[in-house]
Amino acid sequence: MEKQNRTRNIQVLFRVTPQEKEFIQEKMRLCHMNNMQAYMRQMMMKGYIVDVDFTVLKEIAAEMQKIDIAAKQILRFVDTFGAPYAADAAWLRQKQAECWDLMRQLFKEAMKLSKA
């Protein structure tokens, strides 16, 4: 019974030996993919798979979050004293926003690579 609401409703079937299947599964493990259908489709359509490692970006984001928390505490202190530190507070807020914008751009670029 074929489902009508599928995007991909045409099946392509082929046979492999046990050794070939094991080879394919090993390649899938190396690419961190669990879905054989997605792996096969990607390899047949593009011939390659881009595996982007986000761990470094996640570590940077975690460190930025810690810095952000400390900066917010400083800004809360500065806001209590008002005018003398207003320019410094505005500068710090601007730099925080710039850092987060750069981080978002890095994540977007990495996502583009992973979808390429």
Secondary structure, DSSP 8 states (H G I E B T S, - for coil): ---TT-S----------HHHHHHHHHHHHHTT---HHHHHHHHHHHS-------HHHHHHHHHHHHHHHHHHHHHHHHHHH-GGGHHHHHHHHHHHHHHHHHHHHHHHHHHHHHH-
